[in-house]
C-alpha cells in the first residue's frame, strides 16, 4: 500500500453544490466508477483510498498523487 494525497468532492446540502477538499490517505487499488450521462453511463478509473478516519472513498485517478516519503511495506516472504 502507498500513501497518497489529492482532492475529493463533497456535496454541500446548504449550497447544493460540490465543494473540493484535500485529503491524505492510503491507496488500496484501482476500481471503476461512473457518471450518468444523457446517452448512458460514462465509466472512469478511480483509486480506492482509505482516509485517516478509516473511511474508504473512490477518488478519480486524475485527482490522486502518490507520496514517496515513506519506505514500501516489507514483503512477507
C-alpha positions as CSV (number, residue, x, y, z in Angstrom):
1,X,0.0,0.0,0.0
2,X,1.2,3.5,-0.8
3,X,0.4,6.8,0.9
4,X,-1.3,9.3,-1.4
5,X,-2.9,12.8,-1.4
6,X,-5.3,14.6,-3.6
7,X,-8.7,16.3,-3.7
8,X,-12.2,14.8,-3.2
9,X,-15.6,16.3,-3.9
10,X,-18.1,16.7,-1.1
11,X,-21.8,17.7,-1.7
12,X,-22.9,20.6,0.4
13,X,-26.6,20.5,1.4
14,X,-26.6,24.2,2.1
15,X,-25.3,25.4,-1.3
16,X,-26.5,22.2,-3.2
17,X,-23.1,22.2,-4.9
18,X,-20.0,20.0,-4.8
19,X,-17.0,21.5,-3.0
20,X,-13.4,20.3,-3.1
21,X,-11.3,19.3,-0.1
22,X,-7.8,18.0,0.2
23,X,-7.0,14.6,1.7
24,X,-4.2,12.2,2.6
25,X,-4.7,8.5,2.8
26,X,-3.6,5.0,1.8
27,X,-4.1,3.7,-1.7
28,X,-5.5,0.2,-1.8
29,X,-6.1,-0.4,-5.5
30,X,-7.9,0.6,-8.7
31,X,-11.6,0.5,-9.4
32,X,-14.3,1.8,-11.7
33,X,-17.0,4.4,-11.0
34,X,-19.4,6.0,-13.5
35,X,-21.3,9.2,-14.1
36,X,-24.7,9.1,-15.6
37,X,-24.8,11.0,-18.9
38,X,-27.6,11.7,-21.4
39,X,-26.8,8.6,-23.5
40,X,-25.9,6.2,-20.7
41,X,-23.2,5.7,-18.1
42,X,-19.7,7.1,-18.6
43,X,-17.3,4.9,-16.7
44,X,-13.9,6.2,-15.4
45,X,-11.0,4.8,-13.4
46,X,-10.9,5.5,-9.7
47,X,-8.5,4.9,-6.8
48,X,-9.8,3.0,-3.8
49,X,-8.4,5.1,-0.9
50,X,-8.6,4.7,2.9
51,X,-8.7,8.0,4.7
52,X,-7.2,8.7,8.1
53,X,-10.5,8.2,9.9
54,X,-11.0,4.7,8.3
55,X,-13.4,5.9,5.6
56,X,-13.0,4.4,2.2
57,X,-13.5,6.6,-0.9
58,X,-13.4,6.2,-4.7
59,X,-11.2,9.0,-6.0
60,X,-11.0,9.8,-9.7
61,X,-7.5,8.9,-10.9
62,X,-6.7,12.5,-12.1
63,X,-7.3,13.7,-8.5
64,X,-4.7,11.5,-6.9
65,X,-0.9,11.9,-6.3
66,X,1.3,9.3,-4.7
67,X,3.6,10.3,-1.8
68,X,7.0,8.7,-1.9
69,X,8.2,9.9,1.5
70,X,7.8,6.5,3.2
71,X,9.5,3.2,2.6
72,X,7.5,0.4,0.9
73,X,5.9,-2.2,3.2
74,X,8.1,-5.2,3.9
75,X,7.4,-8.4,2.0
76,X,6.1,-11.4,3.9
77,X,8.4,-13.8,2.0
